[in-house]
Each structure stands twice: as C-alpha cells, then as structure tokens.
Amino acid sequence: MARIALPDGDQLEVVKALTLRPDFAKAVGAMNAAAFASTLDWRLHELVRMRIAIINGCTVCLSWRTPEAIEAGVTDALLDGVADWRERGDYSDAERVALEFTELFCGDSLAIDDDLMTRLAVHYDPGEIVELSLVIGKYLSQGRFMQVLGLDQTCAVPAMNGA
C-alpha cells in the first residue's frame, strides 16, 4: 500500500506517483529507455539487475526477467546463483568484477578503490564503465523509490550487511 496519497486511476501505483511530478516522470522514462537501449551484454545487464534486486529485496524484480536476457540465453539457474556469485563458477572474470562493483556501488561506494577500477578497466572501456554505473544507478534508485514510498508493494530494502 502506498505511503503517500495517490491520484485515483487504474494505473500501477508507481505510475500514479510519477504523474504527481510530470517532469520527473519524463526523466524516469528517459532513463528506463536508455537502460534498455544499453550496449552492455544482456547477460551482464541481467546479472547486475538481479544482484540489485537481491540487495533491494524487490520481489517483483526477483521474479521478473527482461525479455532481452531470456533471448540471450540467461537462465533462472544462472540468476539463482547471483547471490553467491563468489562461490560459483558460472560467471566470467568480467562478470565477477562487475558484480563486485555493483555490490559496492549499492552499499559502500566509498570502498570502490583504484584497484577495483583498474580491474574493471581490464574488461570494460571507459564508456562501458559509465554505462554500467548508470544502469546500476537506475535499478538501485528506482527500486528504492518504490520501496520507500510503498508503491505496488514490491520492495523491501534490508540492511546491507552481507547482502
């Protein structure tokens, strides 16, 4: 149940909330469009999205799959392992460093040091690192926006300890 008063209508609660600030609704729409037009590999995109869904505790995001990722061959088994990516052999070195970056970006961004950035740069060019950062930011911010305002009852953000 939404934690703010929303306009009447049949839309999703998040859509109703965004209608309260049309300029932000346009910006959110543009950010969503940019993320889905991302040039990042869809397997990577989906692994990152899933890791953020786990961090945010977003039940909708945990159960939903991007069609592009499904087309790229991403399986539920692969996504089920994202929470324990350090212990699993299912992920490439590039994916592992991106997942590490994602976790720190979401929970302790001050811990992103030069070593991690150097390891990212082994696998991603500067533009891809910018794109990865913005995709992470999109999923993190929108998931928390919905959780904090109680929109569509989709998310619960747990403490970051060990997430």
URNORMO-V595878 format. One record per residue. N is the residue number from 0. RES is the residue in one small letter. SS is DSSP state (H for helix, E for strand, L for the rest). D_FIRST is the distance of its C-alpha to the first C-alpha in Angstrom with 2 decimals. Layout:
<<N	RES	SS	D_FIRST> <N	RES	SS	D_FIRST>>
This chain:
<<0	m	L	0.00> <1	a	L	3.77> <2	r	L	6.42> <3	i	L	8.87> <4	a	L	10.10> <5	l	L	10.42> <6	p	L	13.40> <7	d	L	13.63> <8	g	L	14.55> <9	d	L	14.34> <10	q	L	13.80> <11	l	L	11.32> <12	e	H	8.64> <13	v	H	11.02> <14	v	H	13.88> <15	k	H	12.68> <16	a	H	12.25> <17	l	H	15.68> <18	t	H	17.22> <19	l	L	16.99> <20	r	L	19.60> <21	p	H	21.76> <22	d	H	24.17> <23	f	H	21.60> <24	a	H	20.31> <25	k	H	23.96> <26	a	H	24.38> <27	v	H	21.43> <28	g	H	22.89> <29	a	H	26.30> <30	m	H	25.27> <31	n	H	23.70> <32	a	H	26.91> <33	a	H	29.08> <34	a	H	27.45> <35	f	H	27.98> <36	a	L	31.50> <37	s	L	32.17> <38	t	L	35.64> <39	l	L	34.57> <40	d	L	35.32> <41	w	H	32.37> <42	r	H	32.87> <43	l	H	32.52> <44	h	H	29.57> <45	e	H	27.70> <46	l	H	28.81> <47	v	H	27.53> <48	r	H	24.17> <49	m	H	23.85> <50	r	H	24.96> <51	i	H	22.28> <52	a	H	19.61> <53	i	H	21.06> <54	i	H	21.14> <55	n	H	17.53> <56	g	L	16.49> <57	c	E	14.72> <58	t	H	14.64> <59	v	H	14.72> <60	c	H	17.51> <61	l	H	19.29> <62	s	H	19.65> <63	w	L	20.31> <64	r	L	23.87> <65	t	L	25.31> <66	p	H	27.91> <67	e	H	30.43> <68	a	H	30.22> <69	i	H	30.72> <70	e	H	33.69> <71	a	L	34.99> <72	g	L	35.12> <73	v	L	32.28> <74	t	L	31.66> <75	d	H	28.95> <76	a	H	31.59> <77	l	H	32.05> <78	l	H	28.36> <79	d	H	28.07> <80	g	L	30.71> <81	v	H	29.10> <82	a	H	27.80> <83	d	H	31.46> <84	w	H	33.18> <85	r	H	35.78> <86	e	H	37.12> <87	r	L	37.18> <88	g	L	39.83> <89	d	L	37.72> <90	y	L	37.28> <91	s	L	39.88> <92	d	H	40.91> <93	a	H	39.26> <94	e	H	35.92> <95	r	H	36.29> <96	v	H	36.90> <97	a	H	33.97> <98	l	H	31.65> <99	e	H	33.15> <100	f	H	32.65> <101	t	H	28.99> <102	e	H	28.34> <103	l	H	30.17> <104	f	H	28.66> <105	c	H	25.15> <106	g	H	26.15> <107	d	L	29.60> <108	s	H	30.86> <109	l	H	33.81> <110	a	H	35.12> <111	i	L	35.69> <112	d	L	39.43> <113	d	H	42.34> <114	d	H	43.03> <115	l	H	39.66> <116	m	H	40.13> <117	t	H	43.63> <118	r	H	42.39> <119	l	H	39.81> <120	a	H	42.67> <121	v	H	44.69> <122	h	H	42.28> <123	y	L	40.67> <124	d	L	42.30> <125	p	H	41.03> <126	g	H	39.20> <127	e	H	37.42> <128	i	H	36.41> <129	v	H	35.00> <130	e	H	33.15> <131	l	H	31.86> <132	s	H	30.65> <133	l	H	28.81> <134	v	H	27.20> <135	i	H	26.05> <136	g	H	24.76> <137	k	H	22.81> <138	y	H	20.95> <139	l	H	20.48> <140	s	H	19.28> <141	q	H	16.89> <142	g	H	15.34> <143	r	H	14.97> <144	f	H	13.78> <145	m	H	10.73> <146	q	H	10.35> <147	v	H	11.10> <148	l	H	8.76> <149	g	L	5.69> <150	l	H	6.47> <151	d	H	6.60> <152	q	H	5.88> <153	t	L	9.60> <154	c	E	11.31> <155	a	L	12.53> <156	v	L	15.63> <157	p	L	18.34> <158	a	L	21.49> <159	m	L	24.05> <160	n	L	26.77> <161	g	L	28.20> <162	a	L	25.31>>
